[in-house]
Structures are given as structure tokens and as C-alpha cells.
Amino acid sequence: MKFLPKKQKNKVEQLLYKNSKNSANSAFNRNDWNIYVVLPAYNESKTIKKVIEDLKNKNLNLIIIDDGSSDQTFEIARNAIYSINGSIYHHILNRGLGAALKTGIDAALKKNADIIVTFDADGQHHPEDIIPVCKPIIECKADFVIGTRNFEEMPNSKKFGNTAMNWLTQIFYDIHVNDSQSGLRAFNRKAARILDIRSRGYGVSSEIIGEIKNHDLKIGEVPIKTIYTDYSMTKGTNLKVGLKILFKLILNIVRKVLS
Amino acid sequence: MIFIYQIVGAIAGLLAIILAISRFKEGKITIGMLSLWILIWIGVIYVSLDPGATNLFASFVGIGRGLDVVIILGLFGCYYLVFKIYIMIESMEKEITELVREIAFQREDLKEMNNLKVEEKDKNLNKSK
């Protein structure tokens, strides 16, 4: 594993790893680690089955959170998970990405997870990226790792929103990361326990980074590949979501000042 | 001379005080909120019956007309109330999320317990065979 030059910003050590083909097979034994993959899903009936089946072969524990989907996501996920090592939690009402992630992380902690990985259910991530993202935690070089997407390959509509969110994360949480909105992240147990997630919606991605920074935990960044399909393009951060997040961030500051 | 708007203002203020007291008796608002509302509505009644009183306050804070002061204060009051309602809704949303999460945990725990029971039954059946 080759290290890229360290980015020393805001006193947070950010390690950038080059993702090599051999990275998953190097010296550490990942079987010693209890890795849980948290899969929040809201109206993902088109992709959830394939995502679960792709993860099945990786010998990882799965935790699926159906966030009050109005389509068949819950039923499809329940049937797909039946034969494997996994649990499915069903929110009876849609509470947002942040709420679903918190449910998944709490559930993984209850099951004594050593490493908790969050993974999008829209099929944009490669399961092969999970172990490389966990590697800095296994090697005790980071407490929290972001799977960083390549912005050069990102479609323009997505690139704009994600770059703007990186700026907002820097302005409001005083920390620079290369992909604040990535859905593929890994936490060690310490980081997961410390997190106090309050955002219910997409603002959770920036909030998590802010929380990690506030607790002086080490952040790592590992490049990942992203699968862009017409379907995955309709999901995630867009201009409307970005504006909503900005509004919430400002209101949170006003609330803190007034209280 | 008393104008109609003064009578309407005073009656509205009185009704609002009665409503606030009845909500306090039902336990829907705290004594602090009751006191705040009574103060606000007494102010409205007073200003309705004696609009000239606002001029005194206006000259004190340096705003030209008494009515302007009332409007500015009213606007600030509205903004404060909107913010207060936002905080309340946020807190309710948080409680709903916690409830939804708890239900999800309980359902999954129940399912896992049932699965364990079925596994145990199967084991016992196999042993007896």
C-alpha cells in the first residue's frame, strides 16, 4: 500500500491510500474482525436484491434498514437476506438517511461489531471496495474512513453538488475532506460509539465528519470506484438536497446561539 | 371617542387570556407560558384602549410613530414564535424517530428470539429421534 502525501489540515490526520489490486489480500487477517455492513434503503426495490446478492459472497454481516419504503423494498430485502448472515430492521415511517444510519449503527454496536461500514443500496458502490476501506482501521491508522469517489469521473450535475457540500462541510465544521457526501464509510467501534447523529436527512454525511473532527479522531480517505447508472443518478445529493442541508446547517447555528 | 378597532382589540385580548387560562387548566401549557401570554394580551388590550400610550414608548426608543413600534414588536414576536414552533416540531420529529427506531429494534429482537426457539425445538426433535 502506497501512501500519498499527507494532507495536514485542521489538525486532523488525513491518510490517502492508493487502492491496489492486492490491497484486500495483504498481511492483515480481516477474518479476525467482526465487520458489519449497514445498508440503509428507501424505495430501492429495483436495486436492493442485486446489492444484497453481491454482498452475500463477501462473508460480511449485513444489517439492512428499510426506512419506511412505500414500494416492495422490505419484502425483497427480507427474502434476499433469508439465507445469509444478516438482519433487517424496518422503520414503520420514513425518517430519512440520518435516522436509518443511526438505527443501523446502533444495531451493529449491539451485535458487537468491530468495524461498521455504511454502504448505499442504490448499487453505486463496488463490494470489492469494502475491505480496502476497512484496512486503515484494521491497521490502526484511522478511526473513521471515507471511501472517496473520483470527482474527475463524476457526472457534472453530481460534481457540482458534491463540491459545494465539501465547501459547506469546511465552512460549518472547519474540516476539509475530499468527498464529504460519500455513502461508503467505515467506523471503528470507538468512533461509532462516540457519534451523536442528530440529522435525519442527507445532512448526516457532513455531520458525521464534524463529529469525528470534534472528538479528535483520525480520518482516513481511500479512493473507491463508483458505478453511475441512470437510476443511481436520481439518488443522493442534488441542488435541492444541498439547499435543504444548507438551510438546516444555518438553523442549527441559530438554535445553538439562541439556546 | 372609542373606535370599533379598539373594542375589537380589547375583546380579542380578553378572549385570548381566557383561552390561555383554560389551556393552562387542561395542563397543555406551563405557568411560564401562561404568564407570558397574559402579559402579551394585557399589552394588546392596553394599546387598543389607549393608542396614544405607544407614542411615549416610540419617543423613548427613537421611532417616529407609536404604531410603527407596535408593528415592529409584532413582527419580532411573530419571528420568535415561528422559531419556537420550529424547535417544537424538531423535538417532536426527534421523538417520532426514536419511537420508530425502538419499534424496529423490538420487532427484530422478537424475530431473532422466535428463530432461536425454532432452532432449539428442531435440535430437541433431532435428539429425540
Chai-1 contact restraints between the chains, C-beta under 6 A:
chainA,res_idxA,chainB,res_idxB,connection_type,confidence,min_distance_angstrom,max_distance_angstrom,comment,restraint_id
A,S87,B,E108,contact,1.0,0.0,6.0,A-B,restraint_1
A,Y89,B,A104,contact,1.0,0.0,6.0,A-B,restraint_2
A,Y89,B,E108,contact,1.0,0.0,6.0,A-B,restraint_3
A,H90,B,A104,contact,1.0,0.0,6.0,A-B,restraint_4
A,H91,B,V100,contact,1.0,0.0,6.0,A-B,restraint_5
A,H91,B,A104,contact,1.0,0.0,6.0,A-B,restraint_6
A,I92,B,V100,contact,1.0,0.0,6.0,A-B,restraint_7
A,I92,B,I103,contact,1.0,0.0,6.0,A-B,restraint_8
A,L93,B,V100,contact,1.0,0.0,6.0,A-B,restraint_9
A,R95,B,T97,contact,1.0,0.0,6.0,A-B,restraint_10
A,R95,B,V100,contact,1.0,0.0,6.0,A-B,restraint_11
A,A99,B,T97,contact,1.0,0.0,6.0,A-B,restraint_12
A,T103,B,R101,contact,1.0,0.0,6.0,A-B,restraint_13
A,T103,B,A104,contact,1.0,0.0,6.0,A-B,restraint_14
